[in-house]
């Protein structure tokens, strides 16, 4: 995946998290990871694992508009 898509993802993750009123700590708790991992994803220091993306689709109530334009399916799959 190109760097631009990962940059899109990190901005998207932070925007969706904040829109849903979640702190990094709360999202980490929902996802079963550390707050530091969420922070690194949002800063672009880490790329999300396939498992993280899959769980994200299940844990966050995403709207169609939040997924369709940002290359993430409702089930956490990266779309072309």
MARBA-3410 file (N, C-alpha, C, O; in Angstrom, 1 decimal):
80
0.9,-1.2,0.0,0.0,0.0,0.0,0.9,1.2,0.0,1.9,1.3,0.7 ~ 0.5,2.2,-0.7,1.3,3.4,-0.8,1.3,4.3,0.5,0.3,4.1,1.3 ~ 2.3,5.1,0.7,2.4,5.9,1.9,1.2,6.8,2.0,0.7,7.0,3.1 ~ 0.7,7.4,0.9,-0.5,8.3,1.0,-1.7,7.6,1.6,-2.4,8.2,2.3 ~ -1.9,6.3,1.3,-3.0,5.6,1.9,-2.8,5.4,3.4,-3.8,5.6,4.2
-1.6,5.1,3.8,-1.4,5.0,5.3,-1.6,6.4,6.0,-2.1,6.4,7.1 ~ -1.1,7.5,5.3,-1.4,8.8,5.9,-2.9,9.1,6.0,-3.3,9.7,6.9 ~ -3.6,8.7,4.9,-5.1,8.8,5.0,-5.6,8.0,6.2,-6.5,8.5,6.9 ~ -5.1,6.8,6.4,-5.6,6.0,7.4,-5.4,6.6,8.8,-6.3,6.6,9.6 ~ -4.2,7.1,9.0,-3.9,7.7,10.4,-4.8,8.9,10.7,-5.3,9.0,11.8
-5.0,9.7,9.7,-5.9,10.9,9.9,-7.3,10.4,10.1,-8.1,10.9,10.9 ~ -7.7,9.4,9.3,-9.1,8.8,9.4,-9.3,8.2,10.8,-10.4,8.5,11.4 ~ -8.4,7.5,11.3,-8.5,6.8,12.6,-8.7,7.8,13.7,-9.6,7.7,14.5 ~ -7.9,8.9,13.7,-8.0,9.9,14.7,-9.3,10.6,14.6,-10.0,10.9,15.6 ~ -9.7,11.0,13.4,-11.0,11.7,13.1,-12.2,10.9,13.6,-13.0,11.4,14.3
-12.2,9.6,13.2,-13.3,8.7,13.6,-13.3,8.5,15.2,-14.4,8.5,15.8 ~ -12.2,8.3,15.7,-12.1,8.1,17.2,-12.6,9.3,17.9,-13.4,9.2,18.8 ~ -12.2,10.5,17.5,-12.6,11.7,18.2,-14.1,12.0,18.0,-14.8,12.4,18.9 ~ -14.6,11.7,16.7,-16.0,11.9,16.4,-16.9,11.0,17.3,-18.0,11.4,17.7 ~ -16.4,9.9,17.6,-17.2,8.9,18.5,-16.9,9.1,20.0,-17.4,8.4,20.8
-16.1,10.2,20.3,-15.9,10.5,21.7,-15.0,9.6,22.4,-15.1,9.4,23.6 ~ -14.1,8.9,21.7,-13.2,8.0,22.3,-11.8,8.6,22.5,-11.3,9.2,21.6 ~ -11.3,8.3,23.7,-9.9,8.7,23.9,-9.0,7.5,23.3,-9.5,6.5,22.9 ~ -7.7,7.8,23.1,-6.8,6.8,22.6,-6.9,5.6,23.6,-6.8,4.4,23.2 ~ -6.9,5.9,24.9,-6.9,4.8,25.9,-8.2,4.0,25.8,-8.1,2.7,25.9
-9.4,4.6,25.6,-10.6,3.8,25.5,-10.6,3.0,24.2,-11.1,1.8,24.2 ~ -10.2,3.6,23.1,-10.1,2.8,21.8,-9.2,1.6,22.0,-9.5,0.5,21.6 ~ -8.0,1.8,22.7,-7.1,0.7,22.9,-7.7,-0.4,23.7,-7.5,-1.6,23.5 ~ -8.5,0.0,24.7,-9.2,-1.0,25.6,-10.2,-1.8,24.7,-10.3,-3.0,24.8 ~ -11.0,-1.1,23.9,-11.9,-1.8,23.0,-11.2,-2.8,22.0,-11.7,-3.8,21.7
-10.0,-2.3,21.6,-9.3,-3.1,20.5,-8.4,-4.2,21.1,-7.9,-5.0,20.4 ~ -8.2,-4.1,22.4,-7.3,-5.1,23.1,-5.8,-4.8,22.8,-5.0,-5.8,22.6 ~ -5.5,-3.6,22.7,-4.1,-3.2,22.4,-3.7,-2.1,23.4,-4.5,-1.8,24.3 ~ -2.5,-1.5,23.3,-2.1,-0.5,24.2,-2.4,0.9,23.6,-2.6,1.1,22.4 ~ -2.5,1.9,24.5,-2.7,3.3,24.0,-1.6,3.7,23.2,-1.7,4.5,22.2
-0.4,3.2,23.5,0.8,3.6,22.7,0.7,3.1,21.3,1.2,3.8,20.4 ~ 0.1,2.0,21.1,-0.1,1.4,19.7,-1.0,2.4,18.9,-0.8,2.7,17.8 ~ -2.1,2.8,19.6,-3.1,3.7,18.9,-2.3,5.0,18.6,-2.5,5.6,17.5 ~ -1.6,5.5,19.5,-0.8,6.8,19.3,0.1,6.6,18.1,0.2,7.5,17.3 ~ 0.8,5.5,18.1,1.8,5.3,17.0,1.1,5.2,15.6,1.6,5.6,14.6
-0.1,4.5,15.6,-0.9,4.5,14.4,-1.3,5.9,13.9,-1.2,6.2,12.7 ~ -1.7,6.7,14.8,-2.2,8.0,14.5,-1.1,9.0,14.1,-1.3,9.9,13.4 ~ 0.1,8.7,14.6,1.3,9.5,14.2,2.0,8.9,13.0,3.0,9.5,12.5 ~ 1.5,7.8,12.5,2.1,7.2,11.3,3.4,6.4,11.5,4.2,6.1,10.6 ~ 3.7,6.1,12.8,4.9,5.4,13.2,4.7,3.9,13.0,5.6,3.1,13.0
3.4,3.4,13.0,3.1,2.0,12.8,2.0,1.9,11.7,1.2,2.8,11.5 ~ 2.0,0.7,11.1,0.9,0.4,10.2,0.0,-0.6,10.9,0.5,-1.5,11.6 ~ -1.3,-0.5,10.7,-2.2,-1.5,11.4,-2.0,-2.9,10.9,-1.8,-3.1,9.7 ~ -2.1,-3.8,11.8,-2.1,-5.2,11.4,-3.5,-5.6,10.8,-4.4,-4.9,10.9 ~ -3.5,-6.7,10.0,-4.8,-7.2,9.5,-5.8,-7.4,10.6,-7.0,-7.1,10.4
-5.3,-8.0,11.7,-6.2,-8.3,12.8,-6.8,-7.0,13.4,-7.9,-7.0,13.7 ~ -5.9,-6.0,13.5,-6.4,-4.7,14.0,-7.5,-4.2,13.1,-8.6,-3.7,13.6 ~ -7.3,-4.2,11.8,-8.3,-3.7,10.9,-9.6,-4.5,11.0,-10.7,-3.9,10.9 ~ -9.5,-5.8,11.1,-10.7,-6.6,11.2,-11.4,-6.3,12.5,-12.7,-6.1,12.4 ~ -10.8,-6.2,13.6,-11.4,-5.8,14.8,-12.0,-4.5,14.8,-13.1,-4.2,15.4
-11.3,-3.5,14.2,-11.8,-2.2,14.1,-13.2,-2.1,13.5,-14.1,-1.4,13.9 ~ -13.4,-2.9,12.4,-14.7,-3.0,11.8,-15.8,-3.5,12.7,-17.0,-3.2,12.5 ~ -15.4,-4.3,13.6,-16.4,-4.9,14.6,-16.6,-4.0,15.8,-17.7,-4.0,16.3 ~ -15.6,-3.3,16.2,-15.7,-2.6,17.5,-16.2,-1.2,17.3,-16.9,-0.6,18.2 ~ -15.9,-0.5,16.2,-16.4,0.8,16.0,-17.7,0.8,15.1,-17.7,0.2,14.1
-18.7,1.5,15.5,-19.9,1.6,14.7,-19.7,2.6,13.6,-20.0,3.7,13.7 ~ -19.1,2.1,12.5,-18.8,3.0,11.4,-20.0,3.2,10.4,-20.7,2.2,10.1 ~ -20.2,4.4,10.0,-21.2,4.6,9.0,-20.7,4.3,7.6,-19.4,4.2,7.4 ~ -21.5,4.2,6.6,-21.1,3.9,5.2,-20.2,5.0,4.7,-19.2,4.8,4.0 ~ -20.5,6.3,5.1,-19.7,7.4,4.6,-18.3,7.4,5.2,-17.3,7.8,4.6
-18.2,6.9,6.5,-16.9,6.8,7.1,-16.0,5.7,6.5,-14.8,5.7,6.6 ~ -16.6,4.7,5.8,-15.8,3.6,5.2,-15.7,3.8,3.7,-14.6,3.5,3.2 ~ -16.7,4.2,3.0,-16.7,4.2,1.6,-15.6,5.1,1.0,-15.0,4.8,0.0 ~ -15.4,6.3,1.6,-14.5,7.2,1.0,-13.1,7.1,1.6,-12.2,7.8,1.1 ~ -12.9,6.2,2.5,-11.6,6.1,3.1,-10.8,4.8,3.0,-9.9,4.5,3.7
-11.3,4.0,2.1,-10.6,2.7,1.7,-10.7,1.7,2.8,-9.9,0.7,2.8 ~ -11.7,1.8,3.7,-11.8,0.8,4.8,-13.3,0.3,4.7,-14.2,1.0,4.7 ~ -13.4,-1.0,4.6,-14.8,-1.6,4.5,-15.3,-1.7,5.9,-14.6,-1.5,6.9 ~ -16.6,-1.9,6.1,-17.2,-2.0,7.4,-16.6,-3.1,8.3,-16.7,-3.2,9.5 ~ -15.9,-4.1,7.6,-15.3,-5.2,8.3,-13.8,-5.0,8.5,-13.1,-6.0,8.8
-13.3,-3.8,8.3,-11.9,-3.5,8.5,-11.0,-3.9,7.3,-9.8,-3.9,7.5 ~ -11.5,-4.2,6.2,-10.7,-4.6,5.0,-10.3,-3.3,4.3,-11.1,-2.4,4.1 ~ -9.1,-3.3,3.8,-8.6,-2.2,3.0,-9.1,-2.4,1.6,-8.8,-3.5,1.0 ~ -9.7,-1.4,1.0,-10.3,-1.5,-0.3,-9.3,-0.9,-1.3,-8.5,0.0,-0.9 ~ -9.4,-1.3,-2.6,-8.5,-0.7,-3.6,-8.9,0.7,-3.9,-8.3,1.4,-4.7
END
